[in-house]
């Protein structure tokens, strides 16, 4: 479920009616400075899609009729999420967009969730502002490895966040990123790394969040 605090509500947004012309849309985008804005039905409740400044400029440069309705250049008409959508559906829907339209439980336009706000949430979840170090441990994709590594780290420190990645197409290895809390100093870090190395785990990267 999306945190409502991350959503920009409709009342705070620049939007266009589907009855607007392309010329009116271009003026709105140039005045607002946005590269795209949501287009709604005349009642302001139904999301129709997005209109992009880039597409308007291209249309105008090719001698296109700027008195056409804005619907002539609508994009992303099916790109929206529900306010009750799961995090994973949000993440994979928004990845190629500057924002994603959010609909309420009645399928009315509620607002937008921007790419930047989602990245900020991920940064906070990763504790980049309150952590000390991030250890990247490269492991074979075998049962029990995550438990064993976590057990070894917690001999010396809490773990404030864990992310598991599979950067290789063959899927034979994983990279597991462990964020350590702010009170971990370099001496304790070195003890953790030595312990993991002795247990046969490769610490392939150490990121200093203090830096």
C-alpha positions in Angstrom: 0.0 0.0 0.0 1.3 3.5 -0.9 2.0 6.0 1.9 -0.4 8.9 1.3 2.2 11.3 2.4 4.2 10.5 -0.8 1.3 11.3 -3.1 0.8 14.8 -4.5 -3.0 15.4 -4.3 -5.0 16.6 -7.2 -5.7 20.0 -5.6 -2.0 20.9 -5.7 -1.4 19.8 -9.3 -1.5 21.5 -12.7 -3.9 19.5 -14.8 -5.7 19.9 -18.1 -9.2 19.1 -19.3 -9.6 16.7 -22.2 -11.5 19.6 -23.9 -8.3 21.7 -24.0 -6.6 22.2 -27.4 -3.0 21.4 -28.1 -2.2 25.1 -28.2 -3.7 25.5 -24.7 -1.8 22.5 -23.5 1.5 23.9 -24.7 0.9 27.2 -23.1 0.1 25.5 -19.8 3.2 23.4 -19.9 5.4 26.3 -20.8 4.0 28.5 -18.0 4.2 25.8 -15.4 7.7 24.5 -16.4 6.6 20.9 -16.3 7.5 18.4 -19.0 4.1 16.7 -18.7 0.8 17.1 -16.9 -2.2 14.8 -16.3 -5.3 15.2 -18.5 -8.7 14.6 -16.9 -12.3 14.4 -18.0 -14.4 17.7 -17.8 -15.5 16.8 -14.3 -11.9 16.5 -13.1 -12.4 13.1 -11.7 -11.4 10.6 -14.5 -7.8 10.2 -15.6 -7.4 10.2 -19.4 -3.6 10.2 -19.7 -0.6 12.5 -19.8 0.4 15.2 -22.3 4.1 15.8 -22.9 5.7 19.0 -23.9 8.1 17.1 -26.1 5.3 15.6 -28.2 3.6 19.0 -28.5 6.8 20.6 -29.8 7.3 17.8 -32.3 3.7 18.1 -33.5 4.0 21.8 -33.9 7.4 21.6 -35.7 5.9 19.2 -38.2 3.2 21.7 -39.0 0.5 19.9 -37.1 -2.8 21.5 -36.2 -2.5 23.0 -32.7 -6.3 23.5 -32.5 -6.8 19.7 -32.2 -8.0 18.5 -28.8 -5.4 17.5 -26.4 -6.5 13.9 -26.6 -4.8 13.7 -30.1 -1.5 13.4 -28.3 -2.4 11.6 -25.1 0.1 9.2 -23.7 0.1 6.7 -20.7 -3.7 6.3 -20.7 -3.3 2.9 -19.1 -0.5 3.9 -16.7 -2.1 4.3 -13.3 -2.2 2.6 -10.0 -4.7 2.3 -7.2 -4.1 3.9 -3.9 -4.2 0.4 -2.5 -1.6 -1.0 -4.9 1.3 -3.0 -3.5 4.8 -1.5 -3.5 6.1 -3.9 -6.1 3.3 -3.1 -8.6 4.0 0.6 -8.0 7.8 0.2 -8.5 7.5 -1.7 -11.8 4.7 0.6 -13.2 6.5 3.9 -12.5 10.0 2.9 -13.6 9.9 4.6 -17.1 7.7 7.5 -16.1 8.3 10.9 -14.4 5.2 10.1 -12.3 2.3 7.7 -12.1 -1.3 8.6 -11.7 -3.0 7.4 -8.5 -6.7 6.5 -8.4 -8.8 6.3 -5.3 -11.1 3.3 -4.4 -13.8 4.7 -6.7 -11.3 4.9 -9.6 -11.3 8.7 -9.5 -8.1 10.6 -10.0 -6.5 11.2 -6.6 -3.1 12.6 -7.4 0.3 11.5 -8.6 3.3 9.6 -7.2 6.5 11.0 -8.6 9.7 9.1 -9.4 11.7 11.3 -7.1 9.4 10.6 -4.1 9.7 6.9 -4.6 13.5 7.2 -4.8 13.5 9.2 -1.6 11.5 6.5 0.1 14.0 3.8 -1.0 16.9 5.9 0.2 15.2 6.3 3.6 14.5 2.6 3.7 18.1 1.9 3.0 19.1 4.2 5.9 21.6 6.1 3.8 21.3 9.1 6.1 21.6 7.2 9.4 23.7 4.2 8.5 27.5 3.8 8.7 28.6 1.3 6.1 27.0 -0.9 3.4 28.6 -4.3 2.9 28.1 -6.0 -0.4 28.5 -9.8 0.1 28.7 -11.9 -3.0 27.3 -15.4 -2.3 26.3 -18.5 -4.3 22.6 -18.8 -4.4 22.4 -21.5 -1.8 19.9 -22.2 1.0 20.9 -20.8 4.4 23.5 -18.3 3.2 21.5 -15.3 4.2 20.9 -16.7 7.7 24.5 -17.6 8.2 25.8 -14.1 7.1 23.3 -12.3 9.2 24.2 -14.4 12.2 27.9 -13.6 11.8 27.3 -9.9 11.4 25.0 -9.7 14.4 27.8 -11.0 16.6 29.2 -7.5 16.4 26.3 -5.2 15.2 22.7 -4.8 14.4 21.6 -4.9 10.8 19.4 -2.0 9.8 18.6 -3.0 6.3 19.1 -5.9 3.8 18.7 -5.9 0.0 19.3 -9.0 -2.1 20.2 -8.5 -5.8 20.8 -10.9 -8.7 22.9 -8.9 -11.1 24.0 -11.9 -13.2 21.7 -13.5 -15.8 22.8 -17.0 -14.9 21.4 -16.6 -11.3 24.2 -18.6 -9.8 25.3 -15.8 -7.4 23.6 -13.1 -5.5 24.8 -9.8 -4.1 23.4 -9.1 -0.6 23.7 -5.6 0.7 23.8 -5.1 4.5 23.5 -1.6 6.0 25.1 -1.3 9.4 23.9 1.3 12.0 25.5 4.6 12.6 27.4 3.5 15.7 29.6 1.0 13.8 33.2 2.3 13.6 36.0 1.2 11.4 37.4 -1.2 14.0 34.1 -3.1 14.4 33.6 -3.1 10.6 37.0 -4.8 10.1 36.1 -7.4 12.6 32.8 -8.2 10.7 34.7 -8.4 7.4 37.3 -10.7 8.8 34.7 -12.9 10.3 32.8 -13.2 7.0 35.9 -13.9 5.1 36.9 -16.7 7.5 33.5 -18.2 6.9 34.1 -18.2 3.2 32.0 -15.2 2.2 33.4 -12.6 -0.2 32.8 -9.0 0.9 33.1 -7.5 -2.6 32.5 -3.9 -1.7 32.3 -1.6 1.3 30.5 1.7 1.0 31.2 4.4 3.6 28.0 6.3 4.2 29.8 8.8 6.3 31.5 10.0 3.1 
